Amino acid sequence: MTNSLNISAPLPPEPNSSPVFRKTVRRQDAAAVETLVRLTGVFNAAEIAIARELVEEHLDKGAIASGYHFLFADGPSGLDGYVCFGPMVATAARFELYWIAVDPGGHRAGLGRKLQKAAEDGARELGAAYLIAETSTRPDYEPARNFYRSLGYQHLGDIPYWYADDDGLCVFGMRL
Ligand SMILES: CC(C)(COP(=O)(O)OP(=O)(O)OC[C@H]1O[C@@H](n2cnc3c(N)ncnc32)[C@H](O)[C@@H]1OP(=O)(O)O)[C@@H](O)C(=O)NCCC(=O)NCCS
């Protein structure tokens, strides 16, 4: 008599298993990052240029010398999202989340959360003790502020007039 339970059947995939993001930076990522951050609609021209420069600095100097570590989520037609983080010099293992962006067509589908968690793991592996995420106090950054709150980040404080008269600095932190 056979057992009706097939114990050799493969297990279904874990529903919340994390994807493996690409760490290697390619030359074409500079343009892809520029396009992606522009598409989000929240960054000004100078910020978009800086996002691209961080990629180029990594390409020129490497991850350790530049201090810029990347994780890329590749999609069928380009980048679906990316995150950039690295150590803050002359601090006791404080790391900064320099940039995170997800293609607006894929917002609220959980990619940002996965990238952020992967960046935390990556920073931890590099010896980070604490991760700082800076954003803006402007109303159009409320999704970003809510994003950090929802991931368990502590709101450390705001500094008015930081970026402009109507644009303050908003700082979040997470002990790793
Ligand atoms: C912030 C950002 C990276 C989030 O990416 P995402 O893939 O949409 O985020 P997720 O789907 O993983 O959302 C995780 C949680 O964040 C919060 N959140 C994300 N977007 C939100 C929004 N528009 N409004 C309110 N809460 C939001 C929610 O709590 C969400 O969980 P839920 O969907 O289960 O409610 C994305 O909105 C983005 O690229 N914004 C522009 C760039 C930016 O502001 N970067 C951060 C500051 S530098």
The ligand as an ORCA input file, in Angstrom:
! r2SCAN-3c Opt
* xyz 0 1
  C      11.312     55.608     -1.240
  C      11.249     54.508     -2.334
  C      12.663     54.008     -2.601
  C      10.371     53.357     -1.833
  O      10.425     52.301     -2.786
  P       9.199     51.256     -2.957
  O       9.718     50.085     -3.698
  O       8.030     51.951     -3.520
  O       8.926     50.894     -1.441
  P       8.201     49.583     -0.859
  O       7.172     49.097     -1.817
  O       9.265     48.607     -0.457
  O       7.481     50.179      0.423
  C       7.831     49.820      1.748
  C       6.995     50.652      2.679
  O       7.367     52.037      2.621
  C       6.203     52.865      2.790
  N       5.961     53.620      1.545
  C       6.583     53.444      0.349
  N       6.101     54.320     -0.555
  C       5.158     55.051      0.076
  C       4.294     56.094     -0.340
  N       4.291     56.575     -1.593
  N       3.431     56.631      0.567
  C       3.401     56.175      1.837
  N       4.185     55.165      2.285
  C       5.060     54.616      1.414
  C       5.040     51.914      3.056
  O       4.956     51.703      4.457
  C       5.512     50.656      2.345
  O       4.910     49.470      2.840
  P       3.449     49.034      2.288
  O       3.449     49.203      0.801
  O       3.362     47.611      2.718
  O       2.470     49.960      2.957
  C      10.603     55.060     -3.641
  O       9.394     55.699     -3.316
  C      11.467     56.051     -4.412
  O      12.267     55.668     -5.262
  N      11.273     57.348     -4.144
  C      12.013     58.390     -4.826
  C      13.423     58.478     -4.334
  C      13.504     58.766     -2.835
  O      12.723     59.521     -2.285
  N      14.506     58.119     -2.171
  C      14.673     58.205     -0.724
  C      15.167     59.510     -0.235
  S      16.793     59.881     -0.827
*
